[in-house]
Amino acid sequence: MVLTATIASAVLGAMILLVRDAERTAELVNWFRILGIATGVWLVGWPVWESVRYLVNAPIAKSRSHTQGLADRRRNSSGRSDSTSAGG
C-alpha cells in the first residue's frame, strides 16, 4: 500500500508538472490528501494494529507456556523417580 501510494503520488506530481497551471491542477493536488488519508488509515488499521496486538499478547502466551512446561517437567521427573524407586 505504501509503495502504491508512492507511485500514485509520483504520477500525480508528474501530471501536475506537465500541466503547469494551478487552476487546472487544483483537483489533482487534492488527491495527495486523499492518498495520505487512505495510507494512514491502512497503516493504523493493519500493520500497526497487528504489531501492537502481537506485542501485547505474545509475552503472555510465552510466559504461560514456559511455566506450564516447567510444571510438566517437574511432574514427569517426580513421577519417574517414584516409579524407579518403587521398582528398584
Distance bins in CASP14 RR format, pairs under 12 A and 6 or more apart:
PFRMAT RR
TARGET T0000
AUTHOR 0000-0000-0000
RMODE 2
METHOD distances of the structure
MODEL  1
1 7 0 0 0 0 0 1 0 0 0 0 0
1 8 0 0 0 0 0 1 0 0 0 0 0
1 35 0 0 0 0 0 1 0 0 0 0 0
1 36 0 0 0 0 0 1 0 0 0 0 0
1 38 0 0 0 0 1 0 0 0 0 0 0
1 39 1 0 0 1 0 0 0 0 0 0 0
1 40 0 0 0 0 1 0 0 0 0 0 0
1 41 0 0 0 0 1 0 0 0 0 0 0
1 42 1 0 1 0 0 0 0 0 0 0 0
1 43 1 0 0 1 0 0 0 0 0 0 0
1 44 0 0 0 0 0 1 0 0 0 0 0
1 45 0 0 0 0 0 1 0 0 0 0 0
1 46 0 0 0 0 1 0 0 0 0 0 0
1 47 0 0 0 0 1 0 0 0 0 0 0
2 8 0 0 0 0 0 1 0 0 0 0 0
2 9 0 0 0 0 0 1 0 0 0 0 0
2 35 0 0 0 0 0 1 0 0 0 0 0
2 36 0 0 0 0 0 1 0 0 0 0 0
2 38 0 0 0 0 0 1 0 0 0 0 0
2 39 1 0 0 1 0 0 0 0 0 0 0
2 40 0 0 0 0 1 0 0 0 0 0 0
2 42 0 0 0 0 1 0 0 0 0 0 0
2 43 1 0 0 1 0 0 0 0 0 0 0
2 46 0 0 0 0 0 1 0 0 0 0 0
2 47 0 0 0 0 1 0 0 0 0 0 0
3 9 0 0 0 0 0 1 0 0 0 0 0
3 10 0 0 0 0 0 1 0 0 0 0 0
3 39 0 0 0 0 0 1 0 0 0 0 0
3 42 0 0 0 0 0 1 0 0 0 0 0
4 10 0 0 0 0 0 1 0 0 0 0 0
4 11 0 0 0 0 0 1 0 0 0 0 0
4 35 0 0 0 0 1 0 0 0 0 0 0
4 36 0 0 0 0 0 1 0 0 0 0 0
4 38 0 0 0 0 1 0 0 0 0 0 0
4 39 0 0 0 0 1 0 0 0 0 0 0
4 42 0 0 0 0 1 0 0 0 0 0 0
5 11 0 0 0 0 0 1 0 0 0 0 0
5 12 0 0 0 0 0 1 0 0 0 0 0
5 31 0 0 0 0 0 1 0 0 0 0 0
5 32 0 0 0 0 1 0 0 0 0 0 0
5 33 0 0 0 0 0 1 0 0 0 0 0
5 34 0 0 0 0 1 0 0 0 0 0 0
5 35 1 0 1 0 0 0 0 0 0 0 0
5 36 1 0 0 1 0 0 0 0 0 0 0
5 37 0 0 0 0 0 1 0 0 0 0 0
5 38 1 0 0 1 0 0 0 0 0 0 0
5 39 1 0 1 0 0 0 0 0 0 0 0
5 40 0 0 0 0 1 0 0 0 0 0 0
5 41 0 0 0 0 0 1 0 0 0 0 0
5 42 0 0 0 0 1 0 0 0 0 0 0
5 43 0 0 0 0 1 0 0 0 0 0 0
6 12 0 0 0 0 0 1 0 0 0 0 0
6 13 0 0 0 0 0 1 0 0 0 0 0
6 32 0 0 0 0 0 1 0 0 0 0 0
6 35 0 0 0 0 1 0 0 0 0 0 0
6 36 0 0 0 0 0 1 0 0 0 0 0
6 39 0 0 0 0 1 0 0 0 0 0 0
7 13 0 0 0 0 0 1 0 0 0 0 0
7 14 0 0 0 0 0 1 0 0 0 0 0
7 35 0 0 0 0 0 1 0 0 0 0 0
7 39 0 0 0 0 0 1 0 0 0 0 0
8 14 0 0 0 0 0 1 0 0 0 0 0
8 15 0 0 0 0 0 1 0 0 0 0 0
8 28 0 0 0 0 0 1 0 0 0 0 0
8 31 1 0 0 1 0 0 0 0 0 0 0
8 32 0 0 0 0 1 0 0 0 0 0 0
8 34 0 0 0 0 1 0 0 0 0 0 0
8 35 1 0 1 0 0 0 0 0 0 0 0
8 36 0 0 0 0 1 0 0 0 0 0 0
8 38 0 0 0 0 1 0 0 0 0 0 0
8 39 0 0 0 0 1 0 0 0 0 0 0
9 15 0 0 0 0 0 1 0 0 0 0 0
9 16 0 0 0 0 0 1 0 0 0 0 0
9 28 0 0 0 0 0 1 0 0 0 0 0
9 29 0 0 0 0 0 1 0 0 0 0 0
9 31 0 0 0 0 1 0 0 0 0 0 0
9 32 1 0 0 1 0 0 0 0 0 0 0
9 33 0 0 0 0 0 1 0 0 0 0 0
9 34 0 0 0 0 0 1 0 0 0 0 0
9 35 1 0 0 1 0 0 0 0 0 0 0
9 36 0 0 0 0 1 0 0 0 0 0 0
9 38 0 0 0 0 0 1 0 0 0 0 0
9 39 0 0 0 0 1 0 0 0 0 0 0
10 16 0 0 0 0 0 1 0 0 0 0 0
10 17 0 0 0 0 0 1 0 0 0 0 0
10 32 0 0 0 0 0 1 0 0 0 0 0
10 35 0 0 0 0 0 1 0 0 0 0 0
11 17 0 0 0 0 0 1 0 0 0 0 0
11 18 0 0 0 0 0 1 0 0 0 0 0
11 28 0 0 0 0 1 0 0 0 0 0 0
11 31 0 0 0 0 1 0 0 0 0 0 0
11 32 0 0 0 0 0 1 0 0 0 0 0
11 35 0 0 0 0 0 1 0 0 0 0 0
12 18 0 0 0 0 0 1 0 0 0 0 0
12 19 0 0 0 0 0 1 0 0 0 0 0
12 25 0 0 0 0 1 0 0 0 0 0 0
12 27 0 0 0 0 0 1 0 0 0 0 0
12 28 1 0 1 0 0 0 0 0 0 0 0
12 29 0 0 0 0 1 0 0 0 0 0 0
12 30 0 0 0 0 1 0 0 0 0 0 0
12 31 1 0 1 0 0 0 0 0 0 0 0
12 32 1 0 0 1 0 0 0 0 0 0 0
12 33 0 0 0 0 0 1 0 0 0 0 0
12 34 0 0 0 0 0 1 0 0 0 0 0
12 35 1 0 0 1 0 0 0 0 0 0 0
12 36 0 0 0 0 0 1 0 0 0 0 0
13 19 0 0 0 0 1 0 0 0 0 0 0
13 20 0 0 0 0 0 1 0 0 0 0 0
13 25 0 0 0 0 1 0 0 0 0 0 0
13 28 1 0 0 1 0 0 0 0 0 0 0
13 29 0 0 0 0 1 0 0 0 0 0 0
13 31 0 0 0 0 1 0 0 0 0 0 0
13 32 0 0 0 0 1 0 0 0 0 0 0
13 35 0 0 0 0 0 1 0 0 0 0 0
14 20 0 0 0 0 0 1 0 0 0 0 0
14 25 0 0 0 0 0 1 0 0 0 0 0
14 28 0 0 0 0 0 1 0 0 0 0 0
15 21 0 0 0 0 0 1 0 0 0 0 0
15 24 0 0 0 0 0 1 0 0 0 0 0
15 25 1 0 0 1 0 0 0 0 0 0 0
15 27 0 0 0 0 0 1 0 0 0 0 0
15 28 1 0 1 0 0 0 0 0 0 0 0
15 29 0 0 0 0 0 1 0 0 0 0 0
15 31 0 0 0 0 1 0 0 0 0 0 0
15 32 0 0 0 0 0 1 0 0 0 0 0
16 22 0 0 0 0 1 0 0 0 0 0 0
16 23 0 0 0 0 0 1 0 0 0 0 0
16 24 0 0 0 0 1 0 0 0 0 0 0
16 25 1 0 1 0 0 0 0 0 0 0 0
16 26 0 0 0 0 1 0 0 0 0 0 0
16 27 0 0 0 0 0 1 0 0 0 0 0
16 28 1 0 1 0 0 0 0 0 0 0 0
16 29 1 0 0 1 0 0 0 0 0 0 0
16 30 0 0 0 0 0 1 0 0 0 0 0
16 31 0 0 0 0 1 0 0 0 0 0 0
16 32 0 0 0 0 1 0 0 0 0 0 0
17 25 0 0 0 0 1 0 0 0 0 0 0
17 28 0 0 0 0 0 1 0 0 0 0 0
17 29 0 0 0 0 0 1 0 0 0 0 0
18 24 0 0 0 0 0 1 0 0 0 0 0
18 25 0 0 0 0 1 0 0 0 0 0 0
18 28 0 0 0 0 0 1 0 0 0 0 0
19 25 1 0 1 0 0 0 0 0 0 0 0
19 26 0 0 0 0 0 1 0 0 0 0 0
19 27 0 0 0 0 0 1 0 0 0 0 0
19 28 1 0 0 1 0 0 0 0 0 0 0
19 29 0 0 0 0 0 1 0 0 0 0 0
20 28 0 0 0 0 0 1 0 0 0 0 0
21 27 0 0 0 0 0 1 0 0 0 0 0
21 28 0 0 0 0 0 1 0 0 0 0 0
21 29 0 0 0 0 0 1 0 0 0 0 0
22 28 0 0 0 0 0 1 0 0 0 0 0
22 29 0 0 0 0 1 0 0 0 0 0 0
23 29 0 0 0 0 0 1 0 0 0 0 0
25 31 0 0 0 0 0 1 0 0 0 0 0
25 32 0 0 0 0 0 1 0 0 0 0 0
26 32 0 0 0 0 0 1 0 0 0 0 0
26 33 0 0 0 0 0 1 0 0 0 0 0
27 33 0 0 0 0 0 1 0 0 0 0 0
27 34 0 0 0 0 0 1 0 0 0 0 0
28 34 0 0 0 0 0 1 0 0 0 0 0
28 35 0 0 0 0 0 1 0 0 0 0 0
29 35 0 0 0 0 0 1 0 0 0 0 0
30 36 0 0 0 0 0 1 0 0 0 0 0
30 37 0 0 0 0 0 1 0 0 0 0 0
31 37 0 0 0 0 0 1 0 0 0 0 0
31 38 0 0 0 0 0 1 0 0 0 0 0
32 38 0 0 0 0 0 1 0 0 0 0 0
32 39 0 0 0 0 0 1 0 0 0 0 0
33 39 0 0 0 0 0 1 0 0 0 0 0
33 40 0 0 0 0 0 1 0 0 0 0 0
34 40 0 0 0 0 0 1 0 0 0 0 0
34 41 0 0 0 0 0 1 0 0 0 0 0
35 41 0 0 0 0 0 1 0 0 0 0 0
35 42 0 0 0 0 0 1 0 0 0 0 0
36 42 0 0 0 0 1 0 0 0 0 0 0
36 43 0 0 0 0 1 0 0 0 0 0 0
36 44 0 0 0 0 0 1 0 0 0 0 0
37 43 0 0 0 0 0 1 0 0 0 0 0
37 44 0 0 0 0 0 1 0 0 0 0 0
38 44 0 0 0 0 0 1 0 0 0 0 0
38 45 0 0 0 0 0 1 0 0 0 0 0
39 45 0 0 0 0 0 1 0 0 0 0 0
39 46 0 0 0 0 0 1 0 0 0 0 0
39 47 0 0 0 0 0 1 0 0 0 0 0
39 48 0 0 0 0 0 1 0 0 0 0 0
40 46 0 0 0 0 0 1 0 0 0 0 0
40 47 0 0 0 0 0 1 0 0 0 0 0
40 48 0 0 0 0 1 0 0 0 0 0 0
40 49 0 0 0 0 0 1 0 0 0 0 0
41 47 0 0 0 0 0 1 0 0 0 0 0
41 48 0 0 0 0 0 1 0 0 0 0 0
41 49 0 0 0 0 0 1 0 0 0 0 0
42 48 0 0 0 0 1 0 0 0 0 0 0
42 49 0 0 0 0 0 1 0 0 0 0 0
42 50 0 0 0 0 0 1 0 0 0 0 0
43 49 0 0 0 0 1 0 0 0 0 0 0
43 50 0 0 0 0 0 1 0 0 0 0 0
43 51 0 0 0 0 0 1 0 0 0 0 0
44 50 0 0 0 0 0 1 0 0 0 0 0
44 51 0 0 0 0 0 1 0 0 0 0 0
44 52 0 0 0 0 1 0 0 0 0 0 0
45 51 0 0 0 0 0 1 0 0 0 0 0
45 52 0 0 0 0 0 1 0 0 0 0 0
45 53 0 0 0 0 0 1 0 0 0 0 0
46 52 0 0 0 0 0 1 0 0 0 0 0
46 53 0 0 0 0 0 1 0 0 0 0 0
47 53 0 0 0 0 0 1 0 0 0 0 0
47 54 0 0 0 0 0 1 0 0 0 0 0
48 54 0 0 0 0 0 1 0 0 0 0 0
48 55 0 0 0 0 0 1 0 0 0 0 0
49 55 0 0 0 0 0 1 0 0 0 0 0
49 56 0 0 0 0 0 1 0 0 0 0 0
50 56 0 0 0 0 0 1 0 0 0 0 0
50 57 0 0 0 0 0 1 0 0 0 0 0
50 58 0 0 0 0 0 1 0 0 0 0 0
51 57 0 0 0 0 0 1 0 0 0 0 0
51 58 0 0 0 0 0 1 0 0 0 0 0
52 58 0 0 0 0 0 1 0 0 0 0 0
53 60 0 0 0 0 0 1 0 0 0 0 0
53 61 0 0 0 0 0 1 0 0 0 0 0
54 60 0 0 0 0 0 1 0 0 0 0 0
54 61 0 0 0 0 0 1 0 0 0 0 0
54 62 0 0 0 0 0 1 0 0 0 0 0
55 61 0 0 0 0 0 1 0 0 0 0 0
55 62 0 0 0 0 0 1 0 0 0 0 0
57 63 0 0 0 0 0 1 0 0 0 0 0
57 64 0 0 0 0 0 1 0 0 0 0 0
58 64 0 0 0 0 0 1 0 0 0 0 0
58 65 0 0 0 0 0 1 0 0 0 0 0
59 65 0 0 0 0 0 1 0 0 0 0 0
59 66 0 0 0 0 0 1 0 0 0 0 0
60 66 0 0 0 0 0 1 0 0 0 0 0
60 67 0 0 0 0 0 1 0 0 0 0 0
61 67 0 0 0 0 0 1 0 0 0 0 0
61 68 0 0 0 0 0 1 0 0 0 0 0
62 68 0 0 0 0 0 1 0 0 0 0 0
62 69 0 0 0 0 0 1 0 0 0 0 0
63 69 0 0 0 0 0 1 0 0 0 0 0
63 70 0 0 0 0 0 1 0 0 0 0 0
64 70 0 0 0 0 0 1 0 0 0 0 0
64 71 0 0 0 0 0 1 0 0 0 0 0
65 71 0 0 0 0 0 1 0 0 0 0 0
65 72 0 0 0 0 0 1 0 0 0 0 0
66 72 0 0 0 0 0 1 0 0 0 0 0
66 73 0 0 0 0 0 1 0 0 0 0 0
67 73 0 0 0 0 0 1 0 0 0 0 0
67 74 0 0 0 0 0 1 0 0 0 0 0
68 74 0 0 0 0 0 1 0 0 0 0 0
68 75 0 0 0 0 0 1 0 0 0 0 0
69 75 0 0 0 0 1 0 0 0 0 0 0
69 76 0 0 0 0 1 0 0 0 0 0 0
69 77 0 0 0 0 0 1 0 0 0 0 0
70 76 0 0 0 0 0 1 0 0 0 0 0
70 77 0 0 0 0 0 1 0 0 0 0 0
71 77 0 0 0 0 0 1 0 0 0 0 0
71 78 0 0 0 0 0 1 0 0 0 0 0
72 78 0 0 0 0 0 1 0 0 0 0 0
72 79 0 0 0 0 0 1 0 0 0 0 0
73 79 0 0 0 0 0 1 0 0 0 0 0
73 80 0 0 0 0 0 1 0 0 0 0 0
74 80 0 0 0 0 0 1 0 0 0 0 0
74 81 0 0 0 0 0 1 0 0 0 0 0
75 81 0 0 0 0 0 1 0 0 0 0 0
75 82 0 0 0 0 0 1 0 0 0 0 0
76 82 0 0 0 0 0 1 0 0 0 0 0
76 83 0 0 0 0 0 1 0 0 0 0 0
77 83 0 0 0 0 0 1 0 0 0 0 0
77 84 0 0 0 0 0 1 0 0 0 0 0
78 84 0 0 0 0 0 1 0 0 0 0 0
78 85 0 0 0 0 0 1 0 0 0 0 0
79 85 0 0 0 0 1 0 0 0 0 0 0
79 86 0 0 0 0 1 0 0 0 0 0 0
80 86 0 0 0 0 0 1 0 0 0 0 0
80 87 0 0 0 0 0 1 0 0 0 0 0
81 87 0 0 0 0 0 1 0 0 0 0 0
81 88 0 0 0 0 0 1 0 0 0 0 0
82 88 0 0 0 0 0 1 0 0 0 0 0
END
